[in-house]
Amino acid sequence: MASITASLSAETEALLQHECKTIGKDLIHRPGPDFLDRCFVPSNRTPQVIRSLGQLYNHGRLAGTGYMSILPVDQGIEHTAGASFGPNPMYFDPENIIRLAVEGGCNAVATTFGTFGTVARKYAHKIPFLVKINHNELLTYPNKFDQVLFGSVEEAWNLGATAVGATIYFGSEESNRQLVEIAQAFERAHELGMATVLWCYARNNAFKTADKDYHVAADLTGQANHLGVTIQADIIKQKLPETNGGFSALKFGKTHPAMYDTLSSDHPIDLTRYQVANCYMGRIGLINSGGESKGATDRDEAIRTAIINKRAGGQGLISGRKAFQRPFAEGVELLNAIQDVYLDDAITLA
């Protein structure tokens, strides 16, 4: 705990001592060793899907805790390979991506068909594969923002995947097509016994105003989460909320005063608790993204995000650039620092 609190400086008391008075912790389906038994065994998920979820929750340093740490590396497509791997060119070689996840003690590694395809026989039995089946590529000129399928669920299954992942840009012009595509893909993945993970991102140029970016508003991201669990995602990935009131400021959607007055506040844990609530009160696990690498502050920011997620009722972090855009050993250390937050029993639900 001492090394963790030292990273938080002035925020330590606010984050570690905060008591959530918006949505009470007794309403949350808490992460824990028995999480699958409590929340998935009663569901419509088949024994094969529950086995796949068990592989995800029972691997790496966080095995058996109900929490997870995932290394995601699809930025070679999403942000261009040169921009993503320029800080550390060793990751142009796909095997090093898998090695980082294995040596970093992750529950799973999330990356592309191509990456897994080059090393599948060597690593499929050593760490769960989470295959990202759609991407937004930035070679089209002018750039557009649309998630398109890069392969099939069957191909992911043949690679030995434990789970498939996908992104929907909720709020975009293409979101309806993406919603139908990914709902069908997730249905097929469940038929084949794989787990499903959804990147629930808000995306529309109108969501960013002169003074605020509502892509990370709790009300918009919370509703994106709710749509994600509706198509039976088993795990939701979401950006950490930084503000609220997107629906009201942009004057669309349906709201209720309680969304802002009683179900949330401006505290980051309360904002994230609202995201958890929209994941069926935590029946479906919320993992927050680690965000971009900013250099020297990465470790502190990663620990801060992990504490917020854990105390809000989330189930872990999916952090990539902060780990792979630095020397290998430092990447392992950063992943372990994130995991240490979830292994620390003194950091409890707010």
N, C-alpha and C positions, 0 to 999 in steps of 0.2 A: 504493500500500500504506500510506503514512503516514497518509492521511486515514481509511483503514479501521481501522488498528490504534488510532488515537486514539479511535475510537468504542467500543472494547471495554474500555478501562481494565484492571482487574485480571484480566479473563478472557482477555486477549490471548494470553498464553503457553499457557494451558490449551487454548484452542481451536486456535490456529495451530501449536502444537508437538506436539499430541497424536498419538500413534501407536496406531492401532487394533490391539489384540492379540486381539480376539475373533474376528471374521470377517475374514480377511486381505484386503487390497486386491487381491491377485492373483486372488481368486475372483470379483471384481466385473466385470461388463461395463461398462467405463468409458464415460461420455459422451465424445463427440468428434465431429469433422467427419464421420467415417465410420460413425457409430452406426447409421444406417438400413441401410447396406450390410451391416454385421455382424449386426444383430439382427432386421431386418424383411424384408430381401430373401429370406432362407431360409425365412421363415414362410409361412403360408397366406394372408396379406393380399394382396389383388389389386393389380395395378399402379395402379388408381385410388386405393385406400386409401394406398398408399405415396406416391403423388403428393400426396395431401392431407397426409400426415405431413410430406412435404418442404416443403410450404407453411408449416406450423407451425414447423418447425425452421429455416427459411431466411428468416425475416422479422424486421425490427426490428434493434436494436443487437446482439443475440446471434446473428444469422443466421450459420449455418455453424459454430457452436461445439459443437453438441450440447446446448446449454442453452437454457432458455426462461424468459421473464418474461411472465406473463399477468395482465391486469387483469380481475378478476371483479366484476360489479355486479348481483347478484340480490337484494341485501338489501332492496330496496323491497318484495319479497314476503316474504322470510324473516324480516325484522325490523320490518316496516312502513315505508312510504315516509317518513313524517314523522320517525321516529326515525333513519332512515338518512341522509336528505338534509337534515335540520334544520340540521346544522353548516355546510352549504354548499348552499343551495337551488338553485344553478345546475344541479345534477344531477337535478332533477326533469325537465329537458329532456334527452331521450335522446341528442341529438346531442353534447352535451358529454361524455357517457360515452365515446363513440367517439373524439372529439377527444383526450381525455386519453390513451387507449391509443395513438393514432397519434403524437401529439407526445411521448409518454413512451417511444417506441421499443420498444413491446411486441411480442412474437411474435404475440399474438392478443388479442382481447377476448371475454370470456365474459359473456353476459347473456341477457335474456329474449326470447321471441318478439315481444312488444310493442315493446321497444326497437329491435330489429333491423328490425322491420316498418316503423317510421316513417322509417328512413334507409337502407334496404337498397340502393337504386339509387345512392345517393351514395357509399357506403363499401364495398360488397362487394368491389370490386376494389382497395381501398387497404389493407385489413388482414384477415387471416383471421377469420371469424366462428365462435365456439364457442357454439352455442345450448344453453342449459340447458333441458331438456325437462320436468323435474319440479321441484316445489317443496314446501316446508312453509309454509302460510300461517297467519297468526296472528289472523285475524278471527273464526274459529270460537270460540264461547264455550261452556264453558270451553276454553282452548287445548288442542289436541292436537298430537302430533308424528308426522306421517305425510307422506311424500313422495308427492304425487299428480301424474299427468301433466297438463301444461298444453297439450299440442299433440302433433303427430305427427312422426315422423322425416321423412316426405314434406314436411311444411310447412317443416321446417328446411332441407331440400334446396332447396326452391323459393326460400327466402330467400337462397340462395347460400352456405350454410354450408360451411365446411371440415370442421367436426367437430360432434358432439353431445356434450353432457355431461349427467350425471345423478347423483343421490345415492341411495345405499342406506343406511338406518339399520340396520346390522347389530346384532343383539341385541334389536331391538324386536319387538313382537308382530306388526307388519306386514311384517317383513323378508322372509318367504318370498314374499309377493305381489310386493313390490318387486323381489326377485331375479328372479322369472320375467318380470315386465314389462320390466325393463331388459335382461336377457339377450336377449329377443326384439327389443327396440328396437335393441340394438347389432348383432345379426345383420342387421337390415334396413339399418342405417346402413352397414355394411360392404358389403352388396349394392349400395348406391347409391354407394359409393366414398368415404364420409366416414370420418374418424377418430373414435375414441371415447375419452372421458375420464370416469373414475368418481370421484366424491367418496365415499371409503370411510369413513364415519363410524360409530363405535360409539355406540349410543344406547339406554339403558335406565336408569330411575331407580335401579335396584339397583346400577348401576356406580359410583355416587357414594356414598361412605360418609362418616362423620363427620369423618374425618381425611384422606381421599384421594379424588381424582377419577380413577377408572380408565378413563374415556372416553379419556384420553390416555396409557394404559399401553402400553408397547412390545409386550407379548405380545398384547393385544386388538387394537390397531391393526394389528400385523403380520399377524394372522390375517385381519382384514378386507381388507387388501391382497391376501392370497393368494386369497381368494374373488373379489376384483375381477379379478385377472389370469386367473382360471379362466374367467370369462365373456367373456374376450378384450377387456377394456379395453386400449387402446393406451397410455394414460397414467393413472397413479393419483395422485389428490390426497388428501393425508392431513395431519392436524394434527401438529405437531411433538411427539414423545413427551416427557413430563415425568416419568414414573415407570415402574414395571414390576411384575410379579407380580399382575396382575389375576385371572388364572385361579386362582391359589393362594389369594389373599385372599378371593375370592368363592365359592370351592369349587365350581367347575363346569369343564366342558371337559376336555381331555386335555393333560397337560404332560409334560415330561421335564426332569430336573435341568440338562441342558446348556443349555436355554433361558435359564436365569438364571445358571448358573455359568461357562459357557465361551462362549456365543454373544452375551452382552451384559454390560454393567456399568452402573454408575450415571452414567457420563459421557454427556452428550447426543449426542456423535457416535457412540458405540457403540450407544446406544438407537436412533438413526436408521439406523445401518448394519443393524440387525435388521429395520427396516421395508424397506430396500432389498433385503435377502436374500429377503424374502417376495414381492418383485416379480420372481421368477425371477432372483435375483442381479443385478438391474439390466437384464435384457433388456427389461423394461417400465419406462419412466421414472417415478421418484417425484418429484412436486413437492409441496412442503409449503406450507401456508397461512400467510399473513402475520399473521393474527389481528386482533383489534380495535384501534382507535385509542385510545391513551392520552395523546395530546398531545405534549408536549415530548420524550418518550423514543422516539417512533416510529421515527425514523431509525436510532438505535442498535440498537433491537430488531430492525428489519428486516435490518440488516447482520449482526447476530449469527445470526439464523435462516438467512440465505443462506450464511454460512460453515459452519454445522453441516450444512446440506443438501449443500453442495458437497463438503465433506471426507468426508462419509459415503458419497458415491457417488450422491447424488440429482442431478436434472437441472434444478432451478430452483424458483422461487417463484411463487405465485399470490396476489397481494396487492392488496386492494381498499380497505377502509376507511381504512387508513393513508394512502392516496393521495387518495381522493376526498373525505374529510372534512376537507380543508384547502384553502387557496387553490390555484388551478389551477397556477400556476408552481411552487409548493412540492410539489404532487403529482407533477409531471414530475420535479422534482429527486429526490424520494424513489425513484421508479421507477428513475431512472438510477443512484442509489446502490446499489440492489440489483443491477442489471445489472453494475456495475463489479466486484463481487465475482467474478462468473463470467468477466469479461474479464481478471482478474488472474491471470497464469500462476504467480505465486508462491504462490497458495493452491491446494494440491494435495490429492489423495486421501490420507486418513489411513491 
